[in-house]
Amino acid sequence: MNCAFDPQFQPLFYGIVFAIVRSGFRARCAMEADDALESRFAKIQRIIAECRYSIHDISRTEVDGDPPLPRFNMPLELGVFIGAKRYGGPRHSEKRALILDTVPYRYQRFISDIAGQDIQYHNGNIVEAITKTASWLRNKSRRTTVPGGAAIATEYAEFQAALPTILHGLGLQEHEVTFSDYLALIESYITE
Protein backbone atom coordinates (compact mmCIF):
# COMPACT_ATOMS: atom_id res chain seq x y z
CA MET A 1 0.00 0.00 0.00
CA ASN A 2 1.53 3.25 -1.19
CA CYS A 3 -0.24 6.31 0.18
CA ALA A 4 0.06 9.30 2.45
CA PHE A 5 0.26 8.53 6.16
CA ASP A 6 -1.09 11.83 7.44
CA PRO A 7 -4.12 12.18 9.73
CA GLN A 8 -6.33 13.54 6.93
CA PHE A 9 -5.79 10.41 4.80
CA GLN A 10 -5.92 7.94 7.71
CA PRO A 11 -9.63 7.04 7.39
CA LEU A 12 -9.17 6.11 3.71
CA PHE A 13 -5.95 4.25 4.51
CA TYR A 14 -7.64 2.21 7.25
CA GLY A 15 -10.58 1.40 4.97
CA ILE A 16 -8.33 0.22 2.14
CA VAL A 17 -6.20 -1.86 4.52
CA PHE A 18 -9.37 -3.47 5.91
CA ALA A 19 -10.49 -4.29 2.34
CA ILE A 20 -7.11 -5.85 1.55
CA VAL A 21 -7.11 -8.07 4.64
CA ARG A 22 -10.81 -8.96 4.32
CA SER A 23 -10.16 -9.98 0.70
CA GLY A 24 -7.63 -12.53 1.93
CA PHE A 25 -4.43 -10.65 1.15
CA ARG A 26 -1.60 -9.43 3.35
CA ALA A 27 -1.47 -5.65 3.66
CA ARG A 28 2.01 -4.19 3.60
CA CYS A 29 3.39 -0.68 3.78
CA ALA A 30 6.43 1.24 4.97
CA MET A 31 4.94 1.40 8.49
CA GLU A 32 5.07 -2.39 8.91
CA ALA A 33 8.52 -2.28 10.48
CA ASP A 34 9.89 0.42 12.74
CA ASP A 35 13.61 0.05 12.29
CA ALA A 36 15.62 3.25 12.45
CA LEU A 37 18.57 1.43 10.87
CA GLU A 38 16.71 0.85 7.59
CA SER A 39 15.97 3.88 5.45
CA ARG A 40 12.33 4.31 4.48
CA PHE A 41 13.12 4.21 0.76
CA ALA A 42 15.15 1.00 1.14
CA LYS A 43 12.23 -0.51 3.07
CA ILE A 44 9.83 0.53 0.30
CA GLN A 45 12.10 -0.98 -2.36
CA ARG A 46 12.28 -4.24 -0.40
CA ILE A 47 8.50 -4.42 -0.03
CA ILE A 48 8.03 -3.69 -3.75
CA ALA A 49 10.44 -6.50 -4.59
CA GLU A 50 8.43 -8.91 -2.42
CA CYS A 51 4.90 -7.99 -3.61
CA ARG A 52 2.98 -8.99 -6.73
CA TYR A 53 0.05 -6.63 -6.14
CA SER A 54 0.30 -3.00 -5.17
CA ILE A 55 -2.20 -0.23 -4.45
CA HIS A 56 -1.05 3.33 -5.05
CA ASP A 57 -3.21 6.21 -3.86
CA ILE A 58 -1.76 9.33 -5.46
CA SER A 59 -4.50 11.65 -4.20
CA ARG A 60 -2.45 13.46 -1.55
CA THR A 61 -0.19 15.71 -3.61
CA GLU A 62 -1.28 19.12 -2.36
CA VAL A 63 1.26 21.87 -1.90
CA ASP A 64 2.43 22.52 1.64
CA GLY A 65 5.08 24.48 3.53
CA ASP A 66 7.05 27.58 2.70
CA PRO A 67 7.73 27.72 -0.14
CA PRO A 68 4.65 25.64 -1.04
CA LEU A 69 5.77 22.43 -2.67
CA PRO A 70 3.83 19.28 -3.61
CA ARG A 71 4.31 15.86 -2.03
CA PHE A 72 5.61 13.46 -4.66
CA ASN A 73 6.44 10.40 -2.54
CA MET A 74 3.46 8.41 -3.83
CA PRO A 75 4.18 9.05 -7.55
CA LEU A 76 7.86 8.22 -6.93
CA GLU A 77 6.95 4.90 -5.30
CA LEU A 78 4.52 4.15 -8.13
CA GLY A 79 7.40 4.75 -10.55
CA VAL A 80 9.60 2.31 -8.64
CA PHE A 81 6.84 -0.33 -8.86
CA ILE A 82 6.39 0.27 -12.60
CA GLY A 83 10.17 0.04 -13.04
CA ALA A 84 10.30 -3.22 -11.10
CA LYS A 85 7.65 -4.70 -13.40
CA ARG A 86 9.42 -3.48 -16.53
CA TYR A 87 13.04 -4.17 -15.61
CA GLY A 88 12.87 -6.66 -12.75
CA GLY A 89 13.03 -9.78 -14.89
CA PRO A 90 10.60 -12.69 -15.15
CA ARG A 91 9.79 -12.80 -11.43
CA HIS A 92 8.46 -9.23 -11.50
CA SER A 93 6.69 -9.31 -14.86
CA GLU A 94 3.48 -10.47 -13.15
CA LYS A 95 3.25 -7.38 -10.94
CA ARG A 96 -0.15 -5.67 -10.99
CA ALA A 97 -1.14 -2.26 -9.61
CA LEU A 98 -4.26 -0.37 -8.69
CA ILE A 99 -3.82 3.40 -8.95
CA LEU A 100 -6.32 5.52 -7.04
CA ASP A 101 -6.96 9.25 -7.15
CA THR A 102 -9.77 11.47 -5.95
CA VAL A 103 -11.31 12.62 -9.25
CA PRO A 104 -10.88 11.74 -12.94
CA TYR A 105 -7.84 13.14 -14.76
CA ARG A 106 -6.57 15.22 -11.83
CA TYR A 107 -3.32 13.23 -11.90
CA GLN A 108 -2.57 14.52 -15.41
CA ARG A 109 -1.69 17.90 -13.89
CA PHE A 110 1.21 16.49 -11.86
CA ILE A 111 2.12 13.11 -13.39
CA SER A 112 0.97 13.27 -17.01
CA ASP A 113 3.32 10.48 -18.11
CA ILE A 114 0.87 7.90 -16.74
CA ALA A 115 -1.96 9.16 -18.99
CA GLY A 116 -3.53 6.11 -20.57
CA GLN A 117 -3.27 4.04 -17.39
CA ASP A 118 -6.50 2.77 -15.86
CA ILE A 119 -6.79 5.07 -12.86
CA GLN A 120 -9.67 4.45 -10.42
CA TYR A 121 -11.35 7.27 -8.49
CA HIS A 122 -12.74 7.27 -4.96
CA ASN A 123 -13.79 10.92 -4.55
CA GLY A 124 -12.29 10.83 -1.04
CA ASN A 125 -15.05 8.41 -0.06
CA ILE A 126 -14.15 5.40 2.09
CA VAL A 127 -16.91 3.18 0.67
CA GLU A 128 -15.75 3.99 -2.88
CA ALA A 129 -12.11 3.25 -1.97
CA ILE A 130 -13.09 -0.08 -0.36
CA THR A 131 -15.28 -1.04 -3.32
CA LYS A 132 -12.58 -0.20 -5.90
CA THR A 133 -9.99 -2.12 -3.89
CA ALA A 134 -12.13 -5.24 -3.45
CA SER A 135 -13.26 -5.30 -7.09
CA TRP A 136 -9.69 -4.90 -8.32
CA LEU A 137 -8.34 -7.62 -6.02
CA ARG A 138 -11.12 -10.02 -7.05
CA ASN A 139 -10.54 -9.29 -10.75
CA LYS A 140 -6.73 -9.49 -10.75
CA SER A 141 -6.41 -12.49 -8.44
CA ARG A 142 -9.46 -14.28 -9.91
CA ARG A 143 -10.30 -15.35 -6.35
CA THR A 144 -14.01 -15.99 -6.04
CA THR A 145 -13.67 -15.77 -2.25
CA VAL A 146 -13.19 -11.98 -2.34
CA PRO A 147 -16.49 -10.43 -1.18
CA GLY A 148 -18.09 -7.48 -2.93
CA GLY A 149 -17.06 -4.00 -1.94
CA ALA A 150 -20.45 -3.11 -0.44
CA ALA A 151 -20.29 -6.13 1.87
CA ILE A 152 -16.74 -5.27 2.92
CA ALA A 153 -17.69 -1.62 3.49
CA THR A 154 -20.53 -2.76 5.78
CA GLU A 155 -18.14 -5.02 7.71
CA TYR A 156 -15.66 -2.15 7.95
CA ALA A 157 -18.31 0.16 9.42
CA GLU A 158 -19.16 -2.53 11.99
CA PHE A 159 -15.46 -3.00 12.78
CA GLN A 160 -14.99 0.76 13.23
CA ALA A 161 -18.00 0.87 15.57
CA ALA A 162 -16.59 -2.01 17.65
CA LEU A 163 -12.99 -0.75 17.64
CA PRO A 164 -13.19 1.57 20.70
CA THR A 165 -14.49 -1.32 22.83
CA ILE A 166 -11.84 -3.68 21.44
CA LEU A 167 -9.07 -1.17 22.15
CA HIS A 168 -10.37 -0.52 25.65
CA GLY A 169 -10.31 -4.27 26.34
CA LEU A 170 -6.68 -4.39 25.22
CA GLY A 171 -5.69 -1.32 27.23
CA LEU A 172 -4.82 0.64 24.09
CA GLN A 173 -5.58 4.20 23.09
CA GLU A 174 -6.34 4.82 19.40
CA HIS A 175 -3.18 6.93 18.96
CA GLU A 176 -1.06 4.02 20.30
CA VAL A 177 -2.18 1.53 17.63
CA THR A 178 0.67 0.63 15.27
CA PHE A 179 0.18 -0.67 11.74
CA SER A 180 1.00 -4.19 12.98
CA ASP A 181 -1.54 -3.78 15.78
CA TYR A 182 -4.16 -2.65 13.29
CA LEU A 183 -3.55 -5.68 11.06
CA ALA A 184 -3.83 -8.01 14.06
CA LEU A 185 -7.07 -6.31 15.17
CA ILE A 186 -8.59 -6.72 11.70
CA GLU A 187 -7.53 -10.37 11.46
CA SER A 188 -8.92 -11.13 14.91
CA TYR A 189 -12.18 -9.33 14.14
CA ILE A 190 -12.64 -11.18 10.84
CA THR A 191 -11.86 -14.54 12.45
CA GLU A 192 -14.37 -13.95 15.26
Secondary structure, 3 states (H helix, E strand, C coil): CECCCCCCCHHHHHHHHHHHHHCCCCCCCHHHCCCCCCCHHHHHHHHHHHCCEEEEECCCCCEECCCCEECCHHHHHHHHHHHHHHHCCHHHCCCEEEEEECCCCHHHHCCHHHCCCCEEECCCCHHHHHHHHHHHHHHHHCCCCCCCHHHHHHHHHHHHHHHHHHHHHHCCCHHHCCHHHHHHHHHHHHHC
